[in-house]
Amino acid sequence: DIQMTQSPSTLSASVGDRVTITCRANHFISSWLAWYQQKPGKAPKLLIYKASNLATGVPSRFSGSGSGTEFTLTISSLQPDDFATYFCQQYNVFSWMFGQGTKVEIK
Amino acid sequence: EVQLEESGGGLVKPGGSLRLSCAASGFTFNDYNMDWVRQPPGKGLEWLASISSGSDYIYYTDSVKGRFTISRDNAKNSLYLQINNLRAEDTAVYYCAREGGGYKFPLDYWGQGTLVTVSS
């Protein structure tokens, strides 16, 4: 199975900060990587697909980059609504795998 | 509007069985592959299984092979997950989710989840 490793596990930041989360795959997955945002008690929401494509309705302050085995999610200017947990997911081959998550907390 | 609504969760004793359902609406169900994902309390997401639009292709994560069975009824716009021989570590919120259309697309719509608690 392809394993996904996110870093950091927790991130403390302030409104307006630029935030970057990293996701690494232990095997090549091309650009078949997605990012999700999850708030407490809610289902995950798709943010980014195919490494860098914004899902419908997602604000442009979110961006994704990378290919192969290393990927990043960047929030250019953190907003109050962005404090949540973020997961990456590879969908290159089954079994699909999520990263362990990165919690973005208020500093 | 795309809607997915899970049901069938609850408190089950170890060794018991459960069948989760997911009712889909707002899209042409038989055009999309569908998946189940779970999340233990306070933990991360675990992808469980995928079924193609016509049930031709089914995939499972290794940890549930032989105990979990994904199925669908396109006439009823419904997705199912049969879980047998339940264990304490199966305690989680179970989500159904839609794979976006086209070649290789992740999970673009999710239900609100149904909680399964395995305890004696």
Interface residues (C-beta under 8 A of the other chain):
Chain A: D1 W32 A34 Y36 Q38 K42 A43 P44 K45 L46 Y49 K50 A55 F87 Q89 Y91 N92 F94 S95 W96 M97 F98 G99 Q100 G101
Chain B: D35 V37 G44 L45 E46 W47 S50 Y59 Y60 T61 D62 Y95 G100 K104 F105 P106 L107 D108 W110 G111 Q112 G113
